[in-house]
Amino acid sequence: MSDTFLIEQTDDRCVVSGVLDFTTASKALEDLGALVRSNEQLHIDFSQVGRCNSAALALLIELKAIARRQSHQVSFSEVPGGIRQLAQVCQVEGFI
């Protein structure tokens, strides 16, 4: 798998695939942040993410912050287990 990520959007749902790490997180934030800003409600599915690290957790937290500032709603599904565990250790699991 290459060090890229893709976003496929249909209506108020999008699926993220590929890699979410320090090399892709900035672009992911730019692209997903724009989607959060332009959709009052957005559901982001991470079921196709093949590899991720702590940058993915930072991304999720920032997407929630963007939604809150816009008075929008963003929800996540199929967050990789490692990210859920890290969120629990960091006591931020309520954000994801």
N, C-alpha and C positions, 0 to 999 in steps of 0.2 A: 504494500500500500504506500502510495506517495504521501509526502507531508502536505497534503492539501485538505481542504474541507469544501463541502458543497451544501447549498441550501436550496431546497425545493419547496415552494410555497403554493398552496391552494387555499384561497379565501383566508380564513383566520387561523390556518394551521400551516406549520412548516416542519419539515424533516431535515435534520442536520446529519450529514454523513462525513466520514473521513477522520481527520485528526484534529483534536482540539488541544493544543499545547502552547508552549511559549512562542513557537514560530508562527502559529496561525491565529492566536487569540486576538491580536490587535485587529486583524481584518474581520474576524468573526464578530467582534464587538461593533465595528463600523457597520457591517451589513445587518446583523441582527438588531442592533440598536436602532437603525433606520426603520426596520420593520415594526419594532415595538412602538416607535414614535408615530408611525403612520396608521397603526391599527389600534382601535380602542380595546379590542380583546385579541390576544394572540396566544395560541398554544404551540409550544415548541417541543418536538419529539426528538429525543437523542438516541433512538434505538439503533441507528446506523453508524454511530460513532465507533470507530475501530480502536482508537488509542487516545488517551487524554491524560492530563496531569493536573496539578493544582491550579494552573491557569484557567482550566475549565470552571472550577468552582468560583474563582474571581469573576469570570464572565457571567455566570448565573446571578451572582449577587449584584453586579452592576446592571444587568438587564432588569432586575426587579427594581432597582433604584430609578432607572430611566422611566419605567412604567409608572412608578409612584409619582415622580415629578410631573408626568403628563396626565395624571389621573386616569391612567389606562390599566388594564389587567393583563398580566402575562402568567402563563402556567407552563410547567414542564412535565414531561413524562419520559419514562425509560432512561432516567439519569443513570449513568454507569455506576456500578456498585462501589468502586473505589472513590468516586466523588461523593457519593452518599455517606460513606464511612468517614471521609475527611471532613465533611460538613458536620457530622456528629461530633467528631473529636474537637472541632473548632467551635462547637455549640452554635452553629448557624443553620442547622437542618430545617428550621422553620422557614427559611428563605427559599428552599427548593422543594 
